Amino acid sequence: MKVSIAERDKKTIWHPYTPQKYAPVTIPIVKGEGVYLIDEEGKRYIDAISSWWVTIHGHGHPYIAEKIYQQARALEQVIFTNFTHLPAVTLAERLLNILPGPFAKVFYSDNGSTATEVALKMAIQYWWNKKDAKRARIIALRNSYHGDTFGAMSVSERGVFTLAFQDKLFDVLFADTPTAENPDIHFPNLDERQTDALLDETACVIYEPLIQGSGGMKMYEAGALDRFLERCKRRQVICIADEVMTGFGRTGKLFASSYCKTKPDIICLSKGLTGGAMAMGVTACAEAIHAAFVDDDKLKSLFHGHSFTANPIACAAALASLDLTEQPEFAAGISNIVDKHRSFCKQLQPYQDKKIIKNLRQTGTIMAFEVNQAQDAYISDIRDLFTNRSIEKGVYIRPLGNTVYLMPPYCISDDELDKAYGVITDILNEI
């Protein structure tokens, strides 16, 4: 008797972010095509969240696939110490030309968490290399999320993602996320003079510009972030922009930091970097940061690396993705989603007026709201309800607890978007 893929999966695989006692039956996906995921029965699901925010051009893009194939035939992997290769050099050159700030060097890693780990280590060791022992603090924002490795967890909001590891995380000072009403750096019980004194002892601040993703798609204004960063810069605090999610068009512009006058010193990228086709991370820094590691003392080297640093196939995928971002269809797709989301938010306003939902919001290609009749938490049961009902209707939506959001690939059509919108309203009507 033939055992199904789902049954084999259940016996052998531990899926991420999944309570094991209540793990759902998984759906075997055999093909990706544009905005669609296609299962073994041939059913098609609109991937309305871009498979955890990575797939910007759609699944199975033939141009990216061809470039991956060509690179795999030529060079699939090489140690990235004594050696280099053209895809890595070309990708670094192209990124430095488009990144939002005067960046000078690119450090390659494997994913978003490692990109933020590298950034933190760069910033901390920068001050160590300069023998400035007082610069020991790290500041992060409330509601933040920067990954699941220990350094990334340490600079993330304490909550369900970090609960079991609280006593293993290093100390971080959390500032209130800047708002239009409170755009300056704010710590409870500290006045301006005390805040400046604290900043003078701070190595770096890390932040997700404009949208705090896994923290609940919390959105804030560029003007408020600008004022926050200006104050940090005045006190020589290294500013780290985590654009793992917001990069490559999610906020409307290619990078969320482009909305701010004050640019980061270090930027972290992943997810859309390769169009979602390969795992890859990038940490880029300004020349002033890199210069602190150029020294006769070999102990001032950044002792960090990964076996698959600058993997040639991943670099080829990223270069192909960048090619696609330069096509007119890329900007047109983003613009269309922005306009369609704006119209849909107006359609959802009656649900907010009736207090079925709350905090209806949009930034760029991301729109979100909370279901009001549910716990404000990642483990809210509303996630399972929405996910299961949307899958039944041929759309994949996976809320962050009771935070329902859409973040589709940019190639999605009007009809496909309308179907996703219809599924959301159908489920809200059921609630």
C-alpha positions in Angstrom: 0.0 0.0 0.0 1.4 3.4 -1.0 2.0 5.8 1.8 1.1 9.4 1.0 3.7 12.2 1.2 1.7 13.9 4.0 1.8 10.7 6.1 5.5 10.3 5.5 6.0 14.0 6.4 4.1 13.5 9.7 6.4 10.6 10.7 9.6 12.4 9.9 9.5 16.2 9.8 9.3 18.9 12.5 7.7 22.0 10.8 8.6 25.5 12.0 6.3 27.6 14.2 4.0 24.7 14.6 2.6 23.4 18.0 3.4 19.7 17.6 0.4 18.3 19.4 -1.9 20.3 17.1 0.1 20.1 13.9 -2.2 20.2 10.9 -2.0 17.7 8.0 0.4 19.2 5.6 -0.4 19.7 1.9 2.2 18.3 -0.5 3.2 21.0 -3.0 4.6 19.7 -6.3 4.9 22.9 -8.3 5.1 26.7 -8.1 3.9 28.8 -11.0 3.6 32.6 -10.7 1.4 33.4 -7.7 0.3 29.8 -7.4 1.3 26.8 -5.3 0.0 23.6 -6.9 -0.5 20.4 -4.8 -0.3 16.8 -5.8 -4.0 16.7 -6.7 -3.6 19.7 -9.0 -5.4 22.2 -6.7 -4.0 25.7 -7.1 -3.5 28.1 -4.1 -2.8 31.8 -4.5 0.3 32.5 -2.4 -1.0 35.7 -0.8 2.0 36.0 1.6 4.8 35.2 -0.9 5.8 32.1 1.1 7.0 34.0 4.1 7.7 37.2 2.2 10.4 35.9 -0.1 8.8 35.4 -3.5 8.7 38.8 -5.2 8.5 37.8 -8.9 6.4 34.7 -8.4 7.2 31.0 -8.2 9.2 29.1 -10.8 10.2 32.2 -12.7 11.8 30.9 -15.9 14.5 33.6 -16.1 15.7 33.0 -12.5 15.5 29.2 -13.1 17.6 29.4 -16.2 20.3 31.5 -14.5 20.4 29.0 -11.6 20.8 26.1 -14.1 23.6 27.9 -16.0 25.5 28.6 -12.8 25.0 25.1 -11.4 26.6 23.7 -14.6 29.6 26.0 -14.2 30.4 26.4 -10.5 28.0 25.3 -7.7 30.2 26.1 -4.6 33.6 27.3 -3.6 35.1 28.2 -0.3 35.0 32.0 0.0 38.3 32.8 1.7 41.2 32.5 -0.8 38.8 32.4 -3.7 36.2 34.6 -5.2 34.0 34.4 -8.3 32.3 36.7 -10.8 28.7 36.3 -9.6 29.7 37.4 -6.0 31.7 40.4 -7.2 29.0 41.5 -9.7 26.3 41.2 -7.2 28.2 43.2 -4.6 28.8 45.9 -7.2 25.2 46.1 -8.2 23.9 46.2 -4.7 26.3 48.9 -3.7 25.0 51.0 -6.6 21.3 50.7 -5.5 21.4 50.5 -1.7 20.0 53.5 0.3 23.2 55.0 1.6 26.9 55.4 1.1 27.7 51.7 1.6 31.2 50.4 0.7 31.5 46.7 1.5 29.2 43.6 1.2 29.5 40.6 3.6 27.6 37.5 2.5 25.8 35.0 4.7 23.0 32.5 4.6 19.7 34.1 5.7 18.0 37.0 7.5 19.0 35.9 11.0 22.6 35.6 10.1 22.6 38.9 8.2 21.5 40.6 11.5 24.0 38.6 13.5 26.8 39.8 11.2 25.6 43.4 11.6 25.6 43.2 15.4 29.1 41.7 15.4 30.3 44.4 13.1 28.9 47.1 15.2 30.1 45.7 18.6 33.6 44.9 17.3 33.9 48.3 15.6 34.0 49.9 19.0 36.2 47.0 20.4 38.7 47.6 17.6 38.7 51.3 18.4 39.3 50.5 22.1 36.2 52.4 23.2 35.0 50.1 26.1 32.2 52.4 27.1 30.3 51.8 23.9 28.7 48.6 25.2 24.9 49.1 24.9 22.6 47.9 22.2 19.3 49.6 21.5 16.4 47.9 19.7 12.7 48.9 19.3 9.7 47.5 21.1 7.7 45.0 19.0 10.8 44.2 17.0 11.8 40.9 15.5 15.2 40.2 13.9 15.4 36.4 13.6 15.7 33.2 15.6 19.4 32.8 16.3 20.5 34.0 19.8 21.9 37.4 18.8 18.9 38.1 16.7 16.5 36.9 19.5 18.3 39.1 21.9 17.5 42.3 19.9 13.9 41.2 19.4 10.9 41.9 21.6 10.6 39.4 24.4 7.6 37.2 23.7 6.5 33.8 22.5 9.5 33.6 20.1 12.0 34.1 23.0 10.1 32.9 26.1 12.0 29.7 26.6 15.4 31.4 26.2 15.0 34.6 28.3 17.8 33.9 30.7 20.2 33.0 27.8 19.8 36.3 25.9 22.1 39.3 26.3 20.8 42.5 27.6 19.3 45.0 25.2 17.7 48.4 25.9 14.3 48.7 24.2 13.1 52.1 23.0 9.6 52.9 22.1 8.9 52.6 18.4 8.9 56.2 17.1 5.5 57.7 16.1 4.3 61.0 14.7 3.2 62.0 18.3 6.5 60.7 19.9 9.2 60.7 17.1 12.2 61.2 19.4 14.1 58.4 21.2 11.9 57.6 24.2 12.8 55.5 27.3 10.5 55.5 30.3 11.8 57.6 33.2 14.6 59.2 31.2 14.8 62.9 30.4 16.7 64.3 27.4 20.0 64.7 29.2 19.9 61.2 30.6 19.0 59.8 27.1 22.0 61.6 25.6 24.3 60.1 28.3 22.9 56.7 27.5 23.4 57.1 23.8 27.0 58.1 24.5 27.5 54.6 25.9 25.6 52.8 23.0 27.3 50.8 20.3 24.4 50.5 17.9 20.7 50.7 17.3 18.9 48.1 15.2 15.5 48.7 13.6 13.1 47.5 11.0 12.3 50.6 8.9 8.6 51.5 8.6 7.2 48.0 9.2 7.9 45.7 12.1 7.0 42.4 10.4 6.8 39.3 12.7 6.0 41.6 15.6 2.5 42.1 14.0 3.0 44.1 10.8 3.2 47.3 13.0 3.7 50.3 10.8 5.2 53.7 11.6 6.1 56.9 9.7 9.4 57.7 8.0 9.4 61.2 9.5 9.3 59.8 13.0 12.1 57.3 12.2 14.2 60.1 10.7 14.1 62.1 13.8 14.9 59.0 15.9 17.9 58.2 13.7 19.2 61.8 13.6 19.5 61.8 17.3 21.4 58.5 17.3 23.7 59.8 14.6 24.5 63.0 16.6 25.8 60.7 19.4 27.7 58.5 17.0 25.5 55.5 17.5 25.8 53.0 14.6 22.5 52.6 12.9 21.5 49.1 11.6 18.6 48.8 9.2 17.1 45.4 9.1 15.5 45.3 5.6 15.3 41.6 5.4 11.5 41.9 4.9 11.1 45.5 3.8 13.8 45.3 1.0 13.1 44.9 -2.7 9.9 46.8 -3.0 7.6 45.8 -0.1 7.1 49.3 1.1 6.6 50.8 -2.4 10.2 51.9 -2.9 13.0 49.5 -3.5 14.2 49.9 0.1 12.3 51.3 3.1 15.3 53.4 4.1 14.9 55.4 1.0 12.0 57.2 2.6 14.3 58.6 5.3 16.9 61.4 4.9 19.1 59.8 7.6 20.6 56.6 6.2 21.8 53.5 8.0 25.5 52.7 8.6 24.7 49.0 8.1 21.9 47.3 6.2 20.7 43.7 6.4 19.1 41.9 3.4 17.7 38.5 2.6 14.2 37.1 1.6 13.5 39.0 -1.7 17.2 39.3 -2.4 17.2 36.2 -4.6 13.5 36.5 -5.6 12.8 33.8 -3.1 14.7 31.2 -5.2 17.7 30.5 -2.9 18.7 31.1 0.7 21.1 34.1 1.0 21.9 36.9 3.4 23.8 40.2 2.9 25.1 42.7 5.4 26.5 45.9 3.8 28.4 48.5 5.7 29.7 52.0 5.2 33.4 52.6 4.7 33.9 54.0 8.2 32.8 50.7 9.7 35.0 48.6 7.4 38.0 50.8 8.1 38.0 49.9 11.8 38.8 46.3 10.7 41.8 47.3 8.4 44.7 47.0 10.8 48.1 45.3 11.3 46.6 43.6 14.4 45.0 40.4 13.0 42.8 40.2 16.1 40.8 43.1 14.6 39.6 40.8 11.9 35.9 39.9 11.8 36.0 36.2 12.6 32.7 35.2 11.1 31.8 33.1 8.1 29.5 30.4 6.7 30.3 27.3 4.6 27.9 28.6 1.9 29.1 32.2 2.1 28.5 33.8 -1.4 27.3 30.6 -2.8 27.6 31.0 -6.6 24.1 29.6 -7.4 22.5 31.9 -4.8 24.5 34.9 -6.2 23.3 34.0 -9.7 19.7 33.9 -8.5 20.1 37.3 -6.8 21.6 38.8 -10.0 18.6 37.4 -12.0 16.2 38.8 -9.5 17.9 42.2 -9.8 17.6 42.0 -13.5 13.8 41.6 -13.1 13.6 44.5 -10.7 14.8 46.7 -13.6 12.0 45.7 -15.9 8.9 48.0 -16.2 6.7 45.1 -15.1 8.3 45.2 -11.6 7.4 48.8 -10.8 4.0 48.4 -12.4 3.2 45.4 -10.3 4.1 47.2 -7.1 2.1 50.2 -8.1 -0.9 48.1 -8.9 -0.9 46.3 -5.6 -0.5 49.6 -3.7 -3.6 51.0 -5.5 -5.6 47.8 -5.1 -4.8 47.5 -1.4 -5.8 51.1 -0.9 -9.2 50.4 -2.5 -9.7 47.2 -0.5 -8.9 49.0 2.8 -11.9 51.3 2.0 -14.1 48.3 1.4 -13.0 47.0 4.8 -13.8 50.2 6.6 -17.4 49.1 7.5 -15.9 46.0 9.3 -13.8 48.4 11.3 -16.7 50.6 12.1 -18.6 47.6 13.4 -15.5 46.7 15.5 -15.1 43.3 13.7 -11.6 44.4 12.9 -9.3 47.1 14.1 -6.1 48.9 13.2 -6.7 48.7 9.4 -3.5 49.9 7.8 -1.3 49.8 4.7 2.3 50.5 3.7 3.2 49.9 0.1 2.3 46.3 -1.0 1.5 45.3 2.6 -2.0 45.7 4.2 -3.0 44.4 7.6 -5.6 44.5 10.3 -6.4 42.7 13.6 -9.5 40.6 14.1 -11.1 42.3 17.1 -12.8 39.3 18.6 -9.5 37.5 19.3 -6.6 37.6 21.6 -3.8 40.0 20.5 -1.1 37.3 20.4 0.8 35.2 17.9 -0.8 32.0 19.3 -4.3 33.3 18.8 -6.7 30.7 17.4 -7.8 33.1 14.7 -4.6 32.2 12.7 -5.7 28.6 12.3 -9.3 29.6 11.4 -8.1 32.0 8.7 -5.5 29.7 7.4 -7.7 26.7 7.2 -10.7 28.5 5.6 -8.5 30.4 3.1 -6.8 27.2 2.0 -10.2 25.6 1.4 -11.0 28.5 -0.8 -7.8 28.3 -2.8 -5.8 31.1 -1.2 -3.0 30.8 1.3 -3.2 33.4 4.0 -1.4 32.7 7.3 -2.0 35.4 9.9 0.4 36.4 12.6 -1.9 35.4 15.4 -4.9 37.7 15.0 -3.1 40.0 12.6 -4.3 39.2 9.1 -2.2 40.6 6.3 -1.6 40.3 2.6 1.9 40.5 1.0 1.6 39.0 -2.5 4.2 38.5 -5.2 4.3 41.5 -7.5 3.1 39.5 -10.5 -0.3 39.0 -9.0 -3.2 40.0 -11.4 -6.2 42.0 -10.5 -8.4 38.9 -10.6 -6.1 37.0 -8.3 -6.0 39.9 -5.9 -9.8 40.2 -6.0 -10.1 36.5 -5.1 -7.8 37.0 -2.1 -9.8 40.0 -1.0 -13.0 38.0 -1.4 -11.7 35.2 0.7 -10.9 37.7 3.5 -14.4 39.3 3.5 -16.0 35.9 3.3 -14.2 34.7 6.4 -14.9 38.0 8.2 -18.6 37.6 7.4 -18.4 34.1 9.0 -16.8 35.5 12.1 
